[in-house]
Amino acid sequence: MKQKKFAILSILFVLAVLLTSCIFDTDESALSSWLDDQGLPNSYQVQTLEIDGIVPVSAESYQNLAPRDAYSIVYLGRSANISHDMVLDFMFDTLLFAKLKDADVAKSSIDFRLNSQFYGAKNFPKDSFPIQESMNVTVSWRLTRGMGESFLRSIVDIEDSTWRDSLIYWENDGSADTSYEISIGKKDSVVSLTLPSALIDSLRKKVTYCRLQLRLSAPEAQHVLRFYGPESSYGPQFRMTTETDSLTRTVTPYRAAEILENKEDCLECPILHGGLYYDSLMVELPSEPILKKLAEFYGDEFPYNGGDKYDVRQAVVLAELTMFKDDSQGSNELGYPIQIVAGSFMDDADSVYHLNERYKLNKKLIDEKGHPNMVFYDGDSLSLQVTSGMRNFINKASDGRNFKFKMRMSLPVLSPKDSLYSDHIVVVDSAKKTTDTSYVFFNNFDLARYDFSESMKSPMRLKLWLASKRGDE
Amino acid sequence: MKKFLGILLCMAAVASASMIGLDALGEEQSFGGMASSAGRGFAGGAKTGDAEGLALVNPARVAFDTKVVFNVNFLMEFTSLEHSGLAYSTSSVSIPSFNLSFPMGRFGAAGVSLWQHYSSVMDEEVEDSTSSVIAKLKYQSSVYEIVPTYAVRLPYLRNFSLGASAHFVMGNVERSLTLGPDNSAVSKEDYWATSEAKITDYVDGSWEIKNHPAYYSAALQYRGHQMSYYFSYTTPYTLRNDLNYNFRFSEIDTLVPTKYTREIDIPMTLATGLNFRFFKRNNVMLDLQWRSWDGDVENISRSFSMDEYTETQNDVFASVGFQRDGSTLFYDPFWDRVTYRAGAWYKSWYIKNAYEVGGSIGAGFPLGRKGTVVDLAIQGGKRFVDDGHSWEESFVGIRLGLMGIGNWGSTQR
């Protein structure tokens, strides 16, 4: 019964709705007209403002050169004034040592296979081969011996991060300087480095379980070689051959790490390196020219000092900072342009966090001249978008802060004039129905360097697209 | 019931009520917006009975009730905004009040209401004529009051009752203007930077009373054999509205908001009313409510070209109504047990040059023997705003009140 009553009521209600809605006409323009009369907006007015002559207060480069894991790729050599040492962690068992001890003569080598994801990539410059150099390599090692399987287990139990941290204070049990003639002709070449006899002699001393941490350094090399790491089935292999029985023993490393060292002459200079995850350039711009220009533009006081001093009178729709660049001050391996990405520092409730700035595409400019945020490319200017950072800066400028942002090197750009900015299929031959894929970026970092010393001494130009809440004044 | 509530919620999804004074306090739900009261033109503050329930303007009345009353009220309103031959119509659904009153015999009567006193509701999309970008404009402000009431009949003078209530104020405000870019002032070369760049001018905040937990009403009621009167006084108070002004680029990408507090001085309210009963079950009633505003109301505003203040005027609410009470004998014919109502009102809003006239008819349908009543009121009228733009609002509303009446606590004689 109850349900019936509610059903009847509901029907009455719907009928009433339909009837009453028929009474009134509706016209969007009436609403627009009413909104106008109330001073309510339909859109926000965009205004642009250019601020020239901003010279950075400071520009400092920051690097995190702590040892990094090298499971997928191990690096060896030097590029862009950064040396890349590799450390491999091996464990040996008794069977191998028994054979070694008994053998009259034994020799050893370590074999690496070139990382074909890098060297064999479709867009890897083919003229890079052959890679030839006489590479001076320092081989150093740490040997630890123990009894029983518990010894091996104790090594396995060491956290990888703990192991990498221990490499900061490397003290070797022995080392030897050797020179290798490197000649790499193709993408899947194997590089075999003969290990010094002193190392083998040390290994043969006693039949026992043994841990070997092997470090290869080539700080004066002309190249950085990228090999498959231990997680790959093509990873490094430690080979030992005994002449008595001509047996070959092969051991693969349990883990690997990379140790970086900055070899720049000027450590204080604003130099940015590519391919290092934590290499960044922090730039600080003075607040005064920005706020002065805003004050002139709006006729208001900047920074905002009313109320709780947070400025929400206008919003930055987009901010673009343009600086001088000189590509002769940099070097790269692959020859492609490299994108510079900007990051900003954003205030949170009680902390500051880092945010990678979004990159909005100026399609017309990209189609005509290419992305404006690349180095090793045409032109003498570099434009970076710092929208979020500029919003945050103006919002909180009353505390007297300067504007800070961060620059980092991103991936090499394969299609500098492609405004689609996403990998896509292109038709090569419509008759044969053959297609190809156009990639935006190369699949790996370029170990490049770029000295921004001149850029940071030169005046920069900031362009703001602004939305104001101010009414018709 | 689920279906019914479902329909209500669907309608609430596309809600805009009166668009007058959105930036100030919005629309006032006089007398708690009760369906029973609305059916007789919002008159009847002085009308007594066994189960009249709470009257927010007259807390003394409930002392004469003998039954427990609970009611919940719904309002569905269609509004048409009209100006120079143009009209825009919209609709809203709201729940203006819940009320519970509990008579306690010679110990008087107690009650509590939840009342949406003021509301600004708008949720519209409009296309910008130059850029064709859709702007989303939203207001959602409610000043709620929890109103505990106590009333008691005077000893010896049993025809008189005194009542008092405290109004604890709470609520929230949200104004969200999501806008697209107008590039008319920039070079065509610079358009790229604002493509897809919608920005929301966002304000939110809360309501409370300044320096005090509540404001108060007191009333004196006389119940005669035919004539009943009341007089009530409500204290002045200052509404405090803490607001955060901000820009939003997305839900999680905002600036640090700047805070601002607006204060609105609400003047004292005087109200009076009478009810004349004739031929046992017929009533004619007349009510008058008056407030004298001293100052203007500060708007949420602070953006674009919106006015900073809304000018006020003395607000008056005059209403006249008729009610034929339904028979309380359950064996009488159904249509004789129905309560019939009609009324009309004139209201000058607190906003300068805003006036409202309206009329209504209503009925209270008894459901079953247990005392459940469904009150239905249909109302219509016009609001005029003569602020130089001559806007009018025509409105048609349907109010529905669900009332439960019980005999808890009273002994059978």
Contacts between the chains, C-beta under 8 A, distances in Angstrom:
chain1	res1	chain2	res2	distance
A	5	B	367	6.7
A	6	B	1	5.6
A	6	B	3	6.7
A	6	B	4	5.3
A	7	B	3	7.1
A	9	B	4	6.3
A	9	B	374	7.3
A	10	B	3	5.4
A	10	B	4	5.0
A	10	B	7	6.0
A	13	B	4	7.3
A	13	B	7	6.1
A	13	B	76	7.8
A	13	B	398	7.4
A	13	B	400	7.8
A	14	B	7	6.7
A	16	B	76	7.9
A	16	B	378	7.8
A	16	B	398	5.4
A	17	B	11	7.1
A	17	B	76	7.3
A	17	B	91	7.9
A	20	B	78	4.8
A	20	B	396	4.8
A	20	B	398	7.6
A	21	B	78	6.4
A	21	B	89	7.5
A	21	B	91	7.3
A	23	B	78	7.2
A	23	B	80	7.7
A	23	B	396	6.3
A	24	B	78	6.3
A	24	B	80	3.9
A	24	B	87	6.4
A	24	B	89	3.5
A	24	B	394	7.1
A	25	B	80	7.6
A	25	B	87	4.9
A	25	B	89	6.8
A	26	B	80	7.7
A	26	B	87	6.5
A	26	B	88	5.5
A	26	B	89	4.5
A	26	B	90	7.8
A	27	B	86	5.3
A	27	B	87	5.9
A	27	B	88	5.9
A	28	B	88	7.1
A	28	B	126	6.7
A	28	B	127	7.0
A	29	B	86	6.0
A	30	B	81	5.9
A	30	B	82	7.3
A	30	B	83	6.3
A	30	B	86	3.6
A	30	B	87	5.4
A	30	B	88	3.8
A	31	B	81	7.0
A	31	B	88	4.3
A	31	B	124	6.2
A	31	B	126	5.5
A	32	B	126	5.5
A	32	B	127	8.0
A	32	B	129	7.1
A	33	B	83	6.3
A	33	B	86	6.3
A	34	B	19	6.7
A	34	B	81	5.5
A	34	B	83	6.8
A	34	B	88	6.9
A	34	B	391	6.5
A	35	B	126	6.4
A	35	B	137	7.1
A	37	B	389	4.6
A	37	B	391	7.2
A	38	B	19	8.0
A	38	B	22	7.5
A	38	B	23	7.5
A	38	B	306	6.7
A	38	B	307	8.0
A	39	B	304	6.0
A	39	B	305	3.9
A	39	B	306	4.0
A	39	B	307	6.2
A	40	B	137	6.3
A	40	B	177	7.1
A	40	B	304	7.1
A	40	B	306	6.5
A	41	B	135	7.2
A	41	B	177	6.6
A	41	B	179	5.9
A	41	B	303	7.9
A	41	B	304	4.7
A	41	B	305	7.7
A	42	B	126	5.9
A	42	B	127	7.6
A	42	B	128	4.0
A	42	B	129	7.2
A	42	B	135	4.9
A	42	B	179	7.1
A	42	B	182	8.0
A	43	B	128	4.3
A	43	B	130	7.2
A	43	B	131	5.7
A	43	B	133	6.1
A	43	B	135	6.3
A	43	B	179	5.1
A	43	B	180	5.3
A	43	B	181	6.4
A	43	B	182	4.0
A	44	B	179	4.6
A	44	B	180	7.6
A	44	B	181	6.2
A	44	B	182	6.5
A	44	B	199	5.8
A	44	B	201	7.8
A	45	B	182	5.1
A	45	B	184	7.6
A	45	B	185	6.1
A	46	B	181	4.8
A	46	B	182	6.3
A	46	B	183	5.2
A	46	B	185	6.6
A	46	B	186	5.3
A	46	B	190	8.0
A	46	B	194	5.2
A	47	B	185	5.8
A	47	B	186	6.8
A	48	B	186	5.1
A	48	B	187	7.4
A	48	B	190	5.5
A	307	B	258	5.5
A	307	B	259	6.6
A	307	B	260	6.3
A	308	B	258	5.7
A	308	B	259	5.3
A	309	B	258	7.9
A	310	B	255	7.0
A	310	B	256	4.6
A	310	B	257	6.6
A	310	B	258	4.3
A	311	B	255	8.0
A	311	B	258	7.3
A	312	B	245	5.3
A	312	B	246	5.6
A	312	B	247	5.7
A	312	B	255	5.4
A	312	B	257	6.5
A	312	B	258	5.1
A	315	B	199	5.4
A	315	B	247	4.2
A	315	B	249	7.4
A	315	B	255	7.5
A	317	B	181	7.0
A	317	B	193	6.4
A	317	B	194	5.4
A	317	B	197	5.1
A	317	B	199	7.0
A	318	B	193	4.0
A	318	B	194	7.1
A	318	B	197	7.2
A	320	B	193	7.6
A	347	B	256	6.7
A	360	B	192	7.3
A	360	B	193	6.5
A	360	B	195	7.9
A	361	B	192	7.3
A	362	B	192	4.6
A	362	B	193	7.5
A	363	B	192	6.6
A	364	B	189	7.8
A	364	B	192	6.7
A	365	B	192	7.8
A	388	B	253	7.3
A	391	B	247	8.0
A	391	B	249	7.7
A	391	B	255	6.2
A	392	B	255	7.5
A	395	B	255	4.4
A	395	B	256	5.6
A	396	B	256	6.4
A	465	B	186	7.4
A	465	B	190	6.7
A	465	B	193	4.5
A	465	B	194	6.0
A	467	B	179	8.0
A	467	B	181	7.2
A	467	B	199	5.4
A	467	B	247	7.8
A	469	B	201	6.1
A	469	B	247	7.8
A	469	B	302	7.4
A	469	B	303	4.5
A	469	B	304	6.2
A	470	B	304	7.8
A	471	B	303	7.6
A	471	B	304	4.9
A	471	B	305	3.5
A	471	B	306	7.1
A	472	B	305	5.2
